């Protein structure tokens, strides 16, 4: 059963950790340790950790990019496994929670050397996780320019694997620049995720929409997505014109989203969109485009963009 790591669970979970003999780790040798500035202060990590648990999709992606096979990860949004684009690379990985809940006993059982967590990890959860192993939370503002690159470099340093991750980031930048040079004019683009309750217009400040922009698109949506949020409220069929653009990238997370999109595509409102009339609608994987981040996700998104363009 999934257990939420909240303040009200602190006492019982701390007792569990103490009973298993997994209290705070001894300080690492100064000669072998590196210190990272995190969202919750300085954290020391010894050498190259071998037993790695990731509680954030961007951390899993970066670890695999760095040549590290984590012991465990969280399930992607809308699913019960890691995102589809990563499954072949991490076959057999244990699932120890979701973005909202963590199974603390399952994390303890992994006996990790290090835990890589989300920049949005609440402090109460951090305090508990840090009793299991050094817990690394990047201090990166949400929706800031290049946030995913800052996170990737942070996780790479924690793992002692900066070189392969930096090479991966440089490769992504080179591919995006090449696409931008080939782009005619500067077409507009929107990314929407289709849910049973309707379409969600995704923010231009996200990881994937940032890649659209660096690839040569002008990404729409700023005026329709509230500040500090990843997407708009669900749109009715009557308001679908808000997602229209030269190119429309449509994401779904699972079968329910697929069904909802299929129903919407049969409507007159959908048919009136300019992107539909010009055959510039690109179906994409929502687990990748609206949930993931990291160098491998970036490469997969650039693959989709390349395949869509004439």
N, C-alpha and C positions, 0 to 999 in steps of 0.2 A: 504494500500500500504506500502511495506517495505521501511523504510527510512535509508540510510546509515548514521552512526554517524561519520562524518568527520570534519576536521577543517573548511571547508567552510560552514558547517551547524551550527557552534558554536553559532553565534549571534542569529539566529532565534530560536534555541532550548533553549538557555538560557532565551530568552524572554518568551517562552512557560512555562518553569519551574517556572520562577518568577511569571507569571500570575496565575499559579495554587498553588502558595504559597508553593512550594517544593524546596526552596533553601537549602543551607547547613544546616545540622542538628545541633542542639545545642550540645555542648560537653557533653558526658555522665558523670554521676557522677563517680568520681575516685573510689569510693567504689564498684561500680558495673561494671565498664568498664574493658576491657582487651585491651592491645595494641599489634598489630601484625606488624611485619616487612614485608612489601610488596614490589613488584617491583617498586612502586612509593612512597616509604616512609612509615612512621608509620601511622597506621590507628587504631582508637579506636572503639571498638564494645561493646555495653552494653548488659550484661546478655546473655540469650539464645534467639536469634532473632526468632520471630514467623512468620513474613511475609518475606519469602525468595524467591528471584528470581535468577535463575541460567542461566548464559549465556555461559556455557561451559559443554560439556557432562560429563567430569570427576567430575565436581562440582555437577551435578544432581545425578550421581551415588553415590557419597560420602554422599550427604544429605540423600538420601533414606536409605543408609546403616546405617546412624546415627539415623534413626527413624524420620526424618523430611520430611514432604510432601511439597515441594516447590509450590508456586503459579504458576510459569511460568518457561519455559525453551526454548531452541532453538531447531529447527528441526535438525535431524541428516543429515549427508552428504548423498546426493542422495535420500532424502525423504522429506516429508512434516510433519512429526510427530517425536516424540522421537524414539530412536532405538527400534527395535522389542523386544529385550530381557527385556526392561523396561516397555513396555506399560501396562501390567497388573498391575504393581505396582503404576503407576501414572495416572490412568484413569481420564480424565477430566482436566488434566493440560493444561494451556493456552500456546500457542506457540507465542513467541514474537520476532522471528527472526531466522536467520541461523548463522553459524559460521562466515560468511562474513558481514552480515547486521543485524541491530537491529532496530526494530520498537520502536522508543523512546517514542512515545505517549502511546503505549501499556505497556511499562515498567512503565511509570509514573502512569498509571491507576491502576497498582497493589498496589501502595502505599507501597513499600517494606521497611522493617527494614534494609535489607542488600542485596547486590548484589554480587554474587560469579561469577567471571569472569575468562577468559582464561589467562594463562601466556603470551600469544602472543597478548593481548589486546593493541592496540596503545595508546600512551599517550593522544592524542587528544580526543579519545573516553572515556578514563578514566576520564579526567577532566569533561566531560559532565555528565557521569553516576554518578560521586561522588557528583553532585549537587542534585541528587534524593535521594541517601542513601549512607552510607558507602560502598565503592566498593573494594572488596578484590581480588587482583591480585597476585598470588603466584610468588615469585622470584625464579624460578626453571629453570635451563638451559635446553633447548630442547635436547632430545636424550641423556640425562645423565643417568647413572645407577641408577635405583630405583626412577626415577623422579615421576612416578605416585604415589608412596608411600609418597613421600614428599608432593605432592599436596594434597593427601587425608588427611594427618595429619594437613596440613595448613587449609583446609576447615573445618575439624572437630573442630579445636581450635576456628575458627571464629564462629561456631555454638554452641560452649560450649558443645560439645558432643564427647569428645576425647575417652572415654572408649569403646563405641560400635564399633567405627571405628578401634581402635587398636586391639580389639578382632577379627574383620573381617580380618585385615591384617595378624594376627598371624595364623588364620585358613587357609588362602591362602598359606602362607609359608609352613605350615605343609603338606598340600595336595601336593604341588609341590615337596617337599622333599620325600614324600612317592612314588610318581611317579618315581622320579629319582632313588630311591633305587631298584625299580622293573625293570628298564630299562636294557635290555641286550646290552652290549657294549655302544657306544655313537653314535646312528644313526644321519645322517645329515638330515636337514629339510629346506625347503624353504616355504615362504608365498608369494603368488602372488595374486593381485587383478585384475580380468578380467574386462576390459572396452571395449566399442565398438571399440576403436582405437587399442586395443591389451592388452597384459598382462603387468602389472606393478610389477616388483620384489620389495617387500617391504624390508625396511631396517632392519637389525638384531638388531637395537637399539630402536625399537618401543616397546610399551607396550606389545602387544601380542607375538611378537617374543622373548621378554625377558622372558615371561612365558614359551615359548617352551624351552628356554635355561635352566631355573631353573628346568624344568621338566625332563631334561636329554638329550636334543637334542643339536647337534652342528648346529647352524643356519647359513646358507650360505647367501651371498649377499653383504658382505662388499665391495668387489672389483668392484661390478657392480652398486652400488648405490652411487651417488655423495655425498660427505661429506656435512652434514647439511640438507639433503633432506630426506623426508620420503620414497621415492621410486624412481625406475629408470624411464627413459623415456619409452614409450610404446615399447614393443618388437614385432618384426615381427615373423611370424611362423618359418622362417628360423633361428631365434635366440632363440627359445624356450629351447635349451639345457642349456641356462644360468640359468633357473629356476629349472633344474633337481636336484634331491637329493634322498636320501633313502625314504623320506616322502615328499609329496607335498601337502600343504594346499592351496586350491583355493577358493578365496573369491569373491563374487559379491555383489553389493550394491542394485540392483534393477532389474527389468525385462529386461532392455536393456543389462545389464551385463550378465544376465542368457542366453539370446539369443546369445550373442557374444561368451560366453564360449561353449555353445552347438555346435556352428558352428566350433570352433577350435578343439573340441574333436573328430570331424569326419575327421580331417586332418591326413595325414601320419606323419607329423612332431610331432604331439602330441602322436601318437601311438608309436613312437620311444623312448619316454622318459622312463628311467629305472623305475621311480616311477609308471608309467602307467603299464608297463609289470609286475611289482610285486604287482599290485593292492594296492598300497600305496598312492592313491590320495584321499584326504579328502575334500569334499565340505564344506565350512563354510560361515557363515553370515558376509558379509563385513561390515555391520553397527556395528557389534560387534568387529570383528577381526581387522579392519583397521580404525576405527573411535572412538570407545569408549575407556574408561579407568575407573578405580575405582575398589573397592572391589567386587561389584556384577558382573561386567564385567569379572573380573579375575576368579570368581567361574564358570561363564558360559563357559569361554574358557577352563578351566580345565575339565569341563564336556565333552566338545568336544574332548579334547585330550584323556581322559579316554575311551570314547566310540570308538575312532578310533583304539586304541591299541588292539592287540590280547589278 
